[in-house]
Amino acid sequence: MDAIITLLTDRFGPAGPLYALAAIGLLMVASVLPVLLKRPEDPLDKLNRAQHDTAKADKPALRNRNDGKDKLEKYASFLEPKDKQEYSQIQLKLLQAGYPGKNAVRTYHFLQFALGLGALVLGVAYAVLKSTTGEPSTQATILSILIPGAVGYMAPKYWVTRRVAERQEQIINGFPDALDMMLVCIEAGQSLDQAIIRVAKEIRAGFPALADEFEIVSYEMKAGKDRVQVLRDMAERAGVPDVASFVTVLIQSTTFGTSIAEALRVYAGEMRDKRVMRAEEKANTLPTKMTLATMMLTVPPLLIILIGPSVYNVYKTLASIKF
């Protein structure tokens, strides 16, 4: 053992044994992964797949539709959370980010796993390369390996969080205009379903996220789903308080039999006032944000101009007295 440690130290530097342990760990993980991923198929899943294949064989006209199998489906037990609450939370977050696919959760976890492992391998390669050109400390070597892996693992989560914020901002900005357009359509004699379809078509150029939500609502209503549940699902997918309040207004208007046009008129006016208030709030915070930039970019040059000559003269006077 001492001879092996000495050989590794002479070959890769002081951190040679650590590299050997890391390589052994990666080999062990690589050897265990096929065993974990190749689990025996559940008999119930096999029966469901057989019934699904039989149903497709009975409908040849639908065979040319999307028959491509998901390559990650056989790894679903490994990539998808077992806890239903955790699965629902991740699925809702991906829906709010604009990823409504049924395989979104599976793809999200696969990207986390793949990017984390790939970045970890790159970190190990970088640490080995650095050890051959110098003698880094053990702490620096560990950080150079772990930090890329952590960044690769957290990158999909950061991307989804950013997408959720951008999408919600887009919905907030376009919602007052969509309400005004919906009010015009309803007052022109169209039904709520027709107004939603028309609004989704007209606002797609400026606010595609909000247009997608309205299209989903129109399709679900056409499919015969309960209107109240459809509207509540829209509020949950959007994750915006304004949309939730709008859904509550429509549900109450439908429940109590009041005029939808009148309710929309009042609520659209409130949304316009709220948008103006948000703009005024941002305008009021602008001077505070500019104060720091003004101090950093204006005060130092001004001090140099005013005090610089005096400091230089004092320096010259002291230098002449010294000599």
Sequence and secondary structure as in RCSB ss.txt:
>XXXX:A:sequence
MDAIITLLTDRFGPAGPLYALAAIGLLMVASVLPVLLKRPEDPLDKLNRAQHDTAKADKPALRNRNDGKDKLEKY
ASFLEPKDKQEYSQIQLKLLQAGYPGKNAVRTYHFLQFALGLGALVLGVAYAVLKSTTGEPSTQATILSILIPGA
VGYMAPKYWVTRRVAERQEQIINGFPDALDMMLVCIEAGQSLDQAIIRVAKEIRAGFPALADEFEIVSYEMKAGK
DRVQVLRDMAERAGVPDVASFVTVLIQSTTFGTSIAEALRVYAGEMRDKRVMRAEEKANTLPTKMTLATMMLTVP
PLLIILIGPSVYNVYKTLASIKF
>XXXX:A:secstr
 HHHHHHHHHHH TTHHHHHHHHHHHHHHHHHHHHHHS    HHHHHHHHHHHHHHHH GGGTTSS    TTGGG
HHHHS SSHHHHHHHHHHHHHHT   TTHHHHHHHHHHHHHHHHHHHHHHHHHHHHHHS   HHHHHHHHHHHHH
HHHHHHHHHHHHHHHHHHHHHHHHHHHHHHHHHHHHHTT  HHHHHHHHHHHSTTT HHHHHHHHHHHHHHHTT 
 HHHHHHHHHHHH  HHHHHHHHHHHHHHHHT  HHHHHHHHHHHHHHHHHHHHHHHHHHHHHHHHHHHHHHHHH
HHHHHHHHHHHHHHHHHHHHHH 
